Amino acid sequence: SKMAASSRSSADGLLLYYYDRSSCSKRVRLALALKGLSYEKRKVSLPTQENLEPWFMRLNPLGQVPVLVHNDKVIIDSSRIIDYVDTVFHDRGPILAPPEDTDLGRRVRHFRDLLEDLPVALYTFRTAYCPDTTEDFVAPEILRKIGLNYVSPATVQRLQDLAAMHPDLVEAYTMKANSAKQATGKWQDRGVIENALDDLERSLDEVEKELQERKREEEASGKQQWLCGESFTAADIVLSYLLHRLQAVGLAHRSTQKRPLLKAYYLQAKEFGPYKTEVVETM
C-alpha cells in the first residue's frame, strides 16, 4: 500500500517523496548527494496530480513535493529539509549552511534569501500563456502540462470535491483550491510576468557582482570558487538549479547569455560531480 512506503527507509533512516522534474525536489536530491546520505525514494506523480491524493495531503497539507521523512519525523519545504539534513548529519559531507556569525555563513544566507523566493513555477509555466517571452524552450512538454493542469477549472473543482469528501482535510483542500485560482490569474497576467522577469534580472545582476569578488579571490589564491567561497553551499544548490531551469524554459537570454561570469559559473556547475548526476543527467 502507499502508506506502507512511509515505514520503509534507508540505512540513514531517510525516505524522500519527490517528483523528478520538480525544482524543489532537485535541490533536496542535490543536498542529499552532497552530504553522501542514503535514502529511499518514493516518486509522487505531479502530471497525474498524485500530490492531491488524501494520503499525500495528510503527509503534507500543502500538497507539495518534496517531503522528507526521517525515522518518523516529517519535514516539508526544500529549504527546511536542506537545513535539517545539514544539522542532523553535520558530521557527513560538507557544511551546506555555515554558521551565520561568519562571513561565509552570512553570504550564504543572503543569497539563499535572494534566490529561493524567485517564482520558478511562474518562469516555467508562463510560456504556456506568453510564448513570446521565451527563446528556445527545451523543457519537456510534460512541465507545461503540469502547469496547465494545476490551474485548470477541473482541478479547482476536484479540490472542492475532495474537500467535501474528506472532512479532516477541508482546510488543506480549500487552501489548495484558492492557490490554484490565484495562480491562474498570475500566470496569465503579462504585467506580473514582466515584473517577475525584471526581479530575476536584478537578482542575477547581484549574483554577477558577487562572482566578480570570487574571481578576484580565485586569481589571488589559485583556488576554484563557487558563489560564496571555495565550498559548494546551499546558496549554490539554489543558484545552479535555477540556471538549469532557466536554460530549459527559454530564459538563457535573460540570464547567462548576458552575464559572462554567471555563464562560466554554470559551465563549472555542469562539470561538478554531484550536480552532474543529480541535475544534468536526470532532466
C-alpha positions as CSV (number, residue, x, y, z in Angstrom):
1,S,0.0,0.0,0.0
2,K,1.1,3.6,-0.4
3,M,1.3,4.3,3.3
4,A,3.4,1.3,3.8
5,A,6.1,3.1,1.9
6,S,6.4,5.6,4.8
7,S,7.7,2.9,7.1
8,R,10.4,1.8,4.7
9,S,13.6,3.9,4.9
10,S,17.3,3.7,4.2
11,A,20.3,3.0,6.4
12,D,20.3,6.7,7.3
13,G,16.6,6.4,8.1
14,L,15.5,8.7,5.3
15,L,12.6,8.5,2.9
16,L,12.1,11.2,0.2
17,Y,8.8,11.8,-1.5
18,Y,9.7,13.7,-4.7
19,Y,8.9,14.3,-8.4
20,D,11.9,14.2,-10.8
21,R,11.1,17.4,-12.6
22,S,10.2,19.5,-9.5
23,S,12.9,22.1,-8.9
24,C,12.5,21.9,-5.1
25,S,12.9,18.1,-5.3
26,K,16.1,18.6,-7.3
27,R,17.5,20.9,-4.7
28,V,17.0,18.4,-2.0
29,R,18.4,15.5,-4.0
30,L,21.4,17.5,-4.7
31,A,21.8,18.3,-1.0
32,L,21.5,14.6,-0.1
33,A,24.1,13.7,-2.7
34,L,26.5,16.3,-1.4
35,K,26.1,15.0,2.1
36,G,26.6,11.4,0.9
37,L,23.3,10.3,2.5
38,S,21.5,7.1,1.5
39,Y,17.7,7.4,1.2
40,E,14.7,5.6,-0.1
41,K,12.8,7.4,-2.9
42,R,9.1,7.5,-3.4
43,K,8.0,9.2,-6.6
44,V,4.8,11.3,-6.4
45,S,3.5,11.9,-9.9
46,L,2.6,15.6,-10.5
47,P,1.2,15.0,-14.0
48,T,-1.5,12.7,-12.6
49,Q,-1.8,15.0,-9.5
50,E,-0.9,12.3,-7.1
51,N,0.2,15.1,-4.8
52,L,-3.5,15.9,-4.3
53,E,-4.4,12.4,-3.1
54,P,-5.7,12.3,0.6
55,W,-2.8,10.1,1.7
56,F,-0.3,12.7,0.5
57,M,-2.2,15.7,1.7
58,R,-2.1,14.1,5.2
59,L,1.6,13.9,4.9
60,N,2.0,17.5,3.7
61,P,-1.2,19.6,3.8
62,L,0.3,22.0,1.3
63,G,0.2,19.1,-1.3
64,Q,3.8,19.8,-2.5
65,V,6.9,17.8,-3.0
66,P,9.5,17.2,-1.7
67,V,8.7,15.8,1.7
68,L,11.4,14.1,3.8
69,V,10.6,11.5,6.4
70,H,13.5,10.9,8.9
71,N,12.6,7.9,11.1
72,D,9.1,9.2,12.0
73,K,9.7,12.9,11.7
74,V,8.1,14.7,8.6
75,I,9.9,17.7,7.2
76,I,8.4,19.8,4.4
77,D,9.8,22.7,2.3
78,S,13.1,22.2,0.4
79,S,14.9,24.9,2.3
80,R,14.0,23.5,5.7
81,I,14.9,20.0,4.5
82,I,18.3,21.2,3.5
83,D,18.9,22.9,6.8
84,Y,17.6,19.8,8.6
85,V,19.9,17.3,7.0
86,D,22.8,19.7,7.3
87,T,22.2,20.0,11.1
88,V,21.3,16.4,11.9
89,F,24.1,15.0,9.7
90,H,26.6,17.7,10.4
91,D,29.4,15.1,10.5
92,R,28.7,13.9,7.0
93,G,29.9,15.7,3.9
94,P,30.4,19.4,3.5
95,I,28.5,22.0,5.6
96,L,25.9,23.4,3.3
97,A,24.7,26.3,5.5
98,P,27.7,27.6,7.5
99,P,27.1,29.4,10.8
100,E,25.7,32.9,10.2
101,D,28.2,34.5,12.5
102,T,30.9,34.0,9.8
103,D,31.3,36.0,6.6
104,L,30.7,32.8,4.6
105,G,27.6,32.0,6.5
106,R,26.2,35.5,6.1
107,R,26.8,35.4,2.4
108,V,25.1,32.0,2.0
109,R,22.1,33.2,4.0
110,H,21.8,36.4,1.9
111,F,21.9,34.6,-1.5
112,R,19.6,31.9,-0.3
113,D,17.1,34.6,0.7
114,L,17.6,36.4,-2.6
115,L,17.2,33.4,-4.8
116,E,14.9,30.9,-3.0
117,D,11.9,33.1,-3.3
118,L,12.1,33.7,-7.0
119,P,8.9,32.2,-8.7
120,V,10.4,29.3,-10.6
121,A,6.9,27.9,-11.3
122,L,6.0,31.2,-13.0
123,Y,9.2,31.2,-15.1
124,T,8.3,27.6,-16.1
125,F,4.6,27.9,-16.8
126,R,4.4,31.4,-18.2
127,T,5.4,30.1,-21.6
128,A,2.0,28.4,-21.9
129,Y,0.4,31.9,-21.8
130,C,3.1,34.3,-23.1
131,P,5.1,32.3,-25.6
132,D,6.8,35.5,-26.9
133,T,8.7,35.9,-23.6
134,T,10.7,32.8,-24.4
135,E,13.5,31.7,-26.7
136,D,14.4,28.1,-27.3
137,F,12.0,26.3,-24.8
138,V,13.6,22.9,-24.5
139,A,12.0,21.7,-21.2
140,P,9.9,18.5,-21.6
141,E,6.4,19.2,-22.7
142,I,5.2,17.5,-19.5
143,L,6.3,20.5,-17.5
144,R,3.9,22.7,-19.4
145,K,1.2,20.1,-18.9
146,I,1.6,20.1,-15.1
147,G,1.2,23.9,-15.0
148,L,-1.9,23.9,-17.2
149,N,-3.5,21.1,-15.3
150,Y,-2.8,22.8,-12.0
151,V,-4.7,26.0,-12.9
152,S,-7.5,24.3,-14.9
153,P,-11.1,24.7,-13.7
154,A,-11.3,20.9,-13.5
155,T,-8.5,20.9,-10.8
156,V,-10.2,23.6,-8.8
157,Q,-13.5,21.5,-9.0
158,R,-11.6,18.3,-8.0
159,L,-10.1,20.1,-4.9
160,Q,-13.6,21.3,-3.9
161,D,-15.0,17.8,-4.3
162,L,-12.1,16.3,-2.2
163,A,-12.7,18.9,0.5
164,A,-16.3,17.7,0.7
165,M,-15.3,14.0,0.8
166,H,-12.6,14.4,3.5
167,P,-13.7,16.4,6.5
168,D,-10.2,16.1,8.1
169,L,-8.7,17.8,5.1
170,V,-11.2,20.5,4.4
171,E,-8.9,23.3,5.3
172,A,-6.0,21.9,3.3
173,Y,-8.0,21.3,0.2
174,T,-9.8,24.7,0.4
175,M,-6.4,26.5,0.6
176,K,-5.1,24.5,-2.3
177,A,-8.2,25.3,-4.4
178,N,-7.7,29.0,-3.6
179,S,-4.0,29.0,-4.5
180,A,-4.8,27.3,-7.9
181,K,-7.3,30.0,-8.6
182,Q,-4.7,32.7,-7.8
183,A,-2.1,31.1,-9.9
184,T,-4.5,31.1,-12.9
185,G,-4.7,34.9,-12.7
186,K,-0.9,35.4,-12.2
187,W,0.4,33.1,-14.9
188,Q,-1.8,34.7,-17.5
189,D,-1.1,38.3,-16.4
190,R,1.6,39.8,-18.7
191,G,2.4,42.6,-16.1
192,V,3.0,40.0,-13.4
193,I,5.2,38.0,-15.7
194,E,7.3,41.0,-16.8
195,N,7.8,42.1,-13.2
196,A,8.9,38.6,-12.2
197,L,11.4,38.6,-15.1
198,D,12.7,42.0,-14.0
199,D,13.1,40.7,-10.4
200,L,15.0,37.8,-11.8
201,E,17.4,40.0,-13.7
202,R,18.0,42.3,-10.7
203,S,18.8,39.2,-8.6
204,L,21.2,37.8,-11.2
205,D,22.9,41.2,-11.5
206,E,23.7,41.0,-7.8
207,V,25.0,37.4,-8.3
208,E,27.2,38.6,-11.2
209,K,28.7,41.2,-8.9
210,E,29.4,38.7,-6.2
211,L,31.0,36.4,-8.8
212,Q,33.3,39.3,-9.6
213,E,34.6,39.2,-6.0
214,R,35.1,35.4,-6.2
215,K,37.0,35.9,-9.5
216,R,39.4,38.2,-7.7
217,E,39.8,35.7,-4.9
218,E,40.5,32.9,-7.3
219,E,43.1,34.9,-9.1
220,A,44.8,35.7,-5.7
221,S,44.6,32.2,-4.2
222,G,44.5,29.9,-7.3
223,K,41.6,28.0,-5.7
224,Q,38.4,27.3,-7.5
225,Q,35.5,29.4,-6.2
226,W,31.7,29.0,-6.0
227,L,29.1,31.7,-5.3
228,C,30.1,32.4,-1.7
229,G,33.6,30.9,-1.4
230,E,35.6,27.7,-2.0
231,S,32.8,25.3,-1.0
232,F,29.6,24.4,-2.8
233,T,26.9,25.5,-0.3
234,A,23.1,25.7,0.0
235,A,23.3,29.0,-2.0
236,D,24.9,27.1,-4.9
237,I,22.3,24.4,-4.7
238,V,19.6,27.1,-5.4
239,L,21.6,29.1,-8.0
240,S,22.9,26.2,-10.0
241,Y,19.5,24.5,-10.4
242,L,17.8,27.8,-11.1
243,L,20.2,28.3,-14.0
244,H,19.5,24.8,-15.3
245,R,15.7,25.5,-15.3
246,L,16.1,28.9,-16.9
247,Q,18.0,27.4,-19.8
248,A,15.3,24.7,-20.2
249,V,12.4,27.2,-20.2
250,G,14.0,29.5,-22.8
251,L,15.3,32.2,-20.4
252,A,19.1,31.9,-21.2
253,H,18.7,35.3,-23.0
254,R,17.6,36.9,-19.7
255,S,20.3,35.1,-17.5
256,T,23.5,33.5,-18.6
257,Q,23.8,34.9,-22.1
258,K,24.3,38.5,-20.9
259,R,26.4,37.7,-17.8
260,P,29.8,36.2,-18.6
261,L,30.7,35.2,-15.0
262,L,27.3,33.6,-14.5
263,K,27.8,31.7,-17.7
264,A,31.2,30.5,-16.5
265,Y,29.7,29.5,-13.2
266,Y,27.0,27.4,-14.9
267,L,29.6,25.6,-17.0
268,Q,31.6,24.9,-13.8
269,A,28.5,23.6,-12.1
270,K,27.7,21.3,-15.0
271,E,31.1,19.6,-14.6
272,F,30.7,19.2,-10.8
273,G,30.2,15.5,-9.9
274,P,27.0,15.6,-7.7
275,Y,25.4,18.2,-9.9
276,K,26.1,16.2,-13.0
277,T,24.5,13.1,-11.6
278,E,21.5,14.7,-9.9
279,V,20.7,17.5,-12.2
280,V,22.2,17.3,-15.7
281,E,21.6,13.6,-16.3
282,T,18.1,13.4,-14.8
283,M,16.4,16.3,-16.6
